[in-house]
Amino acid sequence: MEYTEYMETLKEQIQNKRARSLVAEEIRGHIEEQTKELLTGSLAEAVKTGQIVYRTVDISDKEGEKIADRYEVTWSSLFVNRWKDGQEQRNNMTEFAFSKATSDPEGFKAGLKEKIEILMK
């Protein structure tokens, strides 16, 4: 089963709408927390100089919905993208993020940092 299909199936299994949103928020919170720790720690200088831009998108509002459609996402996701000469190189790290952010935060941050540093070259 593909990761996206798995997440959709999981989401459908949670019948209580409030619980569904809480589960989504919990998972998203771990990913955002670990990402921010990395960006305010060892990658802080690159953020300060604008080499790295961190952006969260709320897919429940109109602007966010357009972005979600463009990226074909319906759930919390993590993309690490490179822009060069007006061209976007998308890197969907959602599966990696969900598999590591809560169970192996240091492994998550190390893998995310490695991907970012490769894209900054």
N, C-alpha and C positions, 0 to 999 in steps of 0.2 A: 504494500500500500504506500502510495506517495505521501510525503509529509503533509502537504496541503490537504489532501483527501483525509488523512488521519485527523488533522486539526478540525476540519469541518465536521467529521463524524463525532469527535469528542464534544464539540460545541452543541451539536444536535442532541446528544445524550443528556445534557444538563437541561432538564425541563424547566426549572425555576429560572426565570429571566434574571432575577437579581443575583442568584448564584452564578449564572453564566457570565454576567458582567464582572463579578468579583474574581472569578477564576482568570478571566482575560486580564484584568487589572493586576492581579498578583504576578502573573507570568511577565507581563509587560514591565512591571515595576522592577523585577530582578534584572532584566536585560538593560533597562535604562540606567539603573543604579550602577551596574558594573561598567557600562560604557562611559558614564560620567566620571567614575573613579579613574578610568584609564586616561580620559581626555583632560582631567584636571591634575593628573599625576605626570607620568612620563611623557605624555604628548602635549603638555600644556603650552610649550613654546610654539609648536606648530599651530595650535588653535589661536594663540595670541597674534601670530603673524598672518593668519588667514589662510594658511596652507590646508588646514582642516576646518570644515564648517559642519557643525552638528545641528541637525534639524529633526524635530519630532513633528508628526503630522497626525491630526485628529481626523480620522476618516469618517466621522459622523457629521462633519460640517461640509458645506458645499465645495469649498476649495480643496479640502482633504479628500472628498469623494472623487474629485477629478483626478487627483494624484493617485489615489487607490486604483481607479480604473486604468490609468496609464501603466501602473506597475502590476496590475492584475492581482491585487491582494484584497482579502476580505477579513483579515485577522491581524493581530500584531505581527509585525515583520521587521526585519533588520536588513537594510541595504547599505553597502559601503561602495560608493560610486566615485569614479574618477572623471573629471572633466578636463579635456585637453583639446585645444583648438576648436572649441564649440561642440565637441563630440562627447557624449556620455558613455562611459563603460560601466554598466550595472553589474553589481556583485551581490546576489541574494544570499545573505548569510543567515537567514531565518532558521533553517534546520540546525545549523551549527549553534546558533544562539540558544534555541530552546533545549538543545541537548546538553549544553554546558553551563549556562548562566546560573542556574540554581544548584546543580550538583557539583560543579567544578569551576567556581568563579575565577580562580587563578588561571586555569586552562582556557577559559573563555577570554579573559583579558589578553593572555599571551597570543592566542590565535587571532583575535581581532587586531591587536597591535601589529602582528606579522603581516596581515593582509593590508592594513593601512600603510605600513612602511613600504611594502612592495608597490603599492599604487602611487606613492609619493615620488618614486624614482623617475 
